[in-house]
């Protein structure tokens, strides 16, 4: 069963488009840099053609994970899911940097049984027990998606990667960005440098200008890339990777969406 799934997944991976997703996913904070020892921040989450324009679908928050500066988990409050956007608040009670991420992952499998198309999604360890022995046209892909942003109360603090999927590792802190200045980040994939990935960077506010003003850069051998911010505003960054199955390894698909604020 495992070899049959891997073989069909390899063929299917080449047939899929390289675009990470049909619409752009984003988490937009009301503020990213705050002073004092106690503050509140609100967040909007959605999926749309234009970043930060809530006109397509609300973001499901099933995988919302908030990491406080000391590494503990913080909880969202006043959560609401609307037609075009989801919203929630976060009470900042520790000084340092909070990582707010909506993460999903696992294995997606499509197959046919008795001529009927079926799908299953879950943990890779549970896959063999949930795919019928008489399944045909089995296509399996291990996936990971991360949409995140960062908020700092007081002095910025370190951000520790989880080692799963594509992640942003700061060289320049994501809450210390200014227009006209260069910032450097690293992308890692499952904890290792993500070399030669295309990174798309888009500034919000496209509804009010004709030029989308998107930038594209590529990561180096160590996963690093540098961008000089042309204007203040909220920026969306995206990178994705898709690899075919190889031997006993399933096909793999991962996407990263990050939101940072650039101040004047």
Secondary structure, 3 states (H helix, E strand, C coil): CHHHHHHHHHHHHHHCCCCCCCCEEEEEECCCEECCCCEEEEEEEEEECCCCCCCCEECCCCCEEEECCCCCEECCEEEEECCCCEEEEEEECCCEEEEEEEEEEEEEEEEEECCEEEEEEECHHHHHHHCCCCCEEEEEEEEEEEEEEEEEECCCCCCCCCCCCEEEEECCCCCCCECCCEEEEEEEECCEECCCCEEEEEECCHHHCCCCCCEEEECCCCCEEEEECCCCEEEEEEEEEEECCECCECEEEEEEEEEEEEEC
